[in-house]
Amino acid sequence: MEDEPNDVVTHPSDRESWMRLTGSLISVAEDFPWSVPDRDPRADWERMWWWWNVAFVRAATRLLRAIVILGNEGLYEESNLQLRSMLELVGNQGYMAQSPKARAAEFAAADLKTRERILDSLSRLGFDPKALQGVRDEIAQVRTDLNPLIEDVQDSDSIYPFGRKAKVRIESAGMTWHYDGVYERTSDYVHMNARALGNYLKAEDETRPETEEALQLGTVVLGCEFLIRTLYFADVALGQCRRDFLDGYALEYARLTLPDRDKHRVVQSLRPPPIA
């Protein structure tokens, strides 16, 4: 699948089958984690990594739900925003998995710094300092609690998660064509550049109904792929041991997307790279 990206969006099967798979995936993901680990984490960093993966799954699930809702309303252009977020989410998850202990802590430190920066901005804008102080105290307490984990994390002013551009993070998750094939296109709608705005100048009758449905379905297809990838990563991170279960969803995805291809090869391409 990785070397033929266009197949993913140009050969989807019927809409009803895709909606069944999407609904089933969302239902399964909403129940994650599927079992409580039979042991406490060996270390605090592991607990942090576990919770980040729970958050990855919850966010990806809601983003896919949003894609479906927008598509049902005919807002398939706007659903590109959620698709871009899902892609970068899987990239962040994959990059963290390469070195969980260091990168889970780095993610947490960056989160705290961003929250503190936002409070400073609100203060400069004239918000009541007393109203902000309670939030500052909460963040300070979290920083104190996490200090043993984040004290060695170096501050970074980078706007990118982990200080790495999206292409690096996306490829770390085993997605080789997605940056050029998905990220750059969906980024048009984040920045609202000329290419994105040009789509809003088309007359409503310029897009045939079958073309519009294919565009909407293509976004759902990719959203399903990203949620499957997220679940594979989280399954390993939390020791759920449900890879065979997830393989069933990946096989159905392969059947609908690439009916003429080796389905097990497609499944293999969706599984995450080895996790540290």
N, C-alpha and C positions, 0 to 999 in steps of 0.2 A: 504493500500500500504506500509506503513512504516514497517510492520512486515514481508513483503515478498519481500525483495529488488531484488532478482534474477528475479522476474517476469518483472521488468521494462526493463531489457535488454535481456531477453530470449524469450519474446512473442511479439515483435513488428510486426505490420501488414505490408502490402505491402509498398514498397518504395515510390511509387507514392503518396499514401495517406499521408505519413509522410512528403514528400517534399512540398505538398500543405499546410499542417498545419504549417510547419516551415516557409515557405514563407509568409503566412498570419500573423503569429505571429511577424515576423521581420517587416513587413509593418506597423502593428498596433503600435509596440513599437517605430518605427522611428518617429511617429507623437506625441509621448508623450512630454509634457502634452497635453491631449486631449481638455482641456478647461482652460481658464485663471481663477484662483480663484477669486471669487467675492469680495474679501476683501484683504487688505494688511495684512501681518503677524502681529500678535499682538506684537511680540518682535523680535529683531534681531536674537536671537538664532533659532527662528522658520524659518526665512528666510534661515538661514544657513542649517537647516535640510531639507528644501524643495530642495535647490540646490544640496545637497548631493544626494538626491533621484533621481533627474534628471540625475545626473552623473552616478548613479548606473544603471539606465535603459539604458542610451546611451552606457555605456561600455558593459553591458551584451548583448545588441543587436549586437554590432560589433563583440563580441567574438563568438556569435552563427553564424554570417555570415562567420567568419573565419573557423569555424568547418565545415560548409557546403562546402566551397571552397576547403579546404584541403582534405576533403573526396572525392570530385569529381575528385581530382588529384591522388587519391589512397594513400594519406598521412594520413591514419587514426591513425597510431601510434602517429604522431606528433600532431594530434588534441587533444590528451590527455593534452597537455600543456594549451590549451584554456579552456578545460573542468575543469581542476584544478582551473584556475583563476575564472571561473564562480561560482564554488562551494564556494570558499573563499569569493567572492564578496557577495553572498547571505548571508553568515555567518556574514560578517561585517555589512550588512544592517539590519539583524535581531537583532544583538547585539546592534546596535545603537538605534533601535526602542524600546528597553527595557527601555531606559532612554534618550530620544532624546536631551533634553536641555544640559545635561552634556557631553554626548558622541559625539554629533555633534561638540561641542567646542574642545573636546579632540582630535578628528580626525583632525581638522584644525590646532591645535597647533603642533601635530606630523608632519603634512605636512610641516609646516614652518621650524621646526627643521631639518627635513630631507634635505630640500632644502639648508639650511645654512650649514649643514654638508658636502653636496656635493661640495659646493663652497669652503669650507676649504680644502677639498681633492684636488680640482683642483688647488688651490693656492699652496699647498705643492708640486704638480707635476710640478710647474713652469709656469703655465699659466699666461699671462699678467694680473697683478692686475688691471690695468686700464680697461681692457676688462671685468673683473668680477665685477667691482664696480657698473656699471649700474644695474646689476641684484641684487646686494646686496641692493642697494637703493630701488629697487622695493619691495623686500621682507621686508625691514625695514618699508616701508610705509604700506604694508598689515598688518604687525604685529601691527603697531600703530593703524590702523583702527579697528582691531579686539581685541585690548587690553581689552576693557570692557567685552568681552566674554571669553577671554582665560587667563586673568590675574591670575585666581585661579587654573588653570590647572597645576598640578605638572609635572615637567620634568621627563621623563622616558627614560632609555637607552635600554628598551626592543626592540627586533627586531620584536615583534609581534604587530599587530594593537591592540590598547587598552590594550596592555600588557597581552593579553590573548591568549593562544594557540588555534590553529585552531579548535580543537575538541569542545572547550567551545563555540566558536563563531558559529560554524555550528549547534550545537544542540540548541542554542538560537533561531535559525530561524525555529525551528520545524522539523529539519531533523535529525532523530535518527539513521539511519543505514549508512548514507552517508559517515561518516568519515572512517569507516572500509571498506565500499563497494566501495568507489570512491576515496576519498582523498589519501589514502595510495598507491593505485595502480597508480594513475596519478602522484603522487609525484616521482615515479621512473623516470619519464621522465624529471622532473625538476632537479633532482640530477644526472641523467644518471648513475645509479648504475648498478650492474651486471645483475639484472633482465631485465632492460630496454635494455641494450646493447646486451644481449643474443638474443633478438628478431631480431636484425639486422644481426645475424649470420645464421638465417634460410635461406635455399635455397628458391628462389622465387616460386618454384613449390610445396613447402611444405604446403602452404596455399591454400586451394581450393577456387575458386571464390565465392561460396555461403557463406563460412566462412568469407572471407574478407568483403563481403557486410554486413553480420550480425554485424561484429565488427564496421564497419563504421556507420551503422544505429544505433547501440547501443549508440554511442557517440552523435548522433543527438537527439535521444530520451531523453537522460539525459540533453542535452543542452536546449531542449524545456521545460523540467520540471523547470530548473533553471530560465529561462526567465519568465515563468508564475509566479513563486514565486516572482521574482523581481518586476513584474508589480503589483501583489497584494499588496506588501508592499508600493510601491510608490503611488498606488491609494489611500491608506489610508492617507499617509503622506501629500499628496497635496490636499486631500479632493475632489478627482475627482468623487467619488460616482458611480463608474462603476463596482462594484463587480459582478453584474448580467451579465454584458457584458463579463467580464473575466471568469466567470463561464462557459460560452459557449465554450471558448477555452479549459478550464480544462476538460469539459465533452468530447470534441472530443479527447483530450489527453487520457482520461480514456478509451474511446471506442476503440482506436487503441492499447493501451498498455495492458489493462486487460479486454478483452471483456467479460469474464465470471464472473467478479466481480461487486459488487454494485458500480455503477459509482458515485453516490453521496457521497459515503464514500471516494472514491479517491479524489473527488473535495474538500471535507472537509480537507483531509490531505495536500492539496496543499495550502490552505489558511493560512495566517500568524497567529501566536499566537496573543493574544490581545496586542495592542500597547499602550504604556503608554500615 
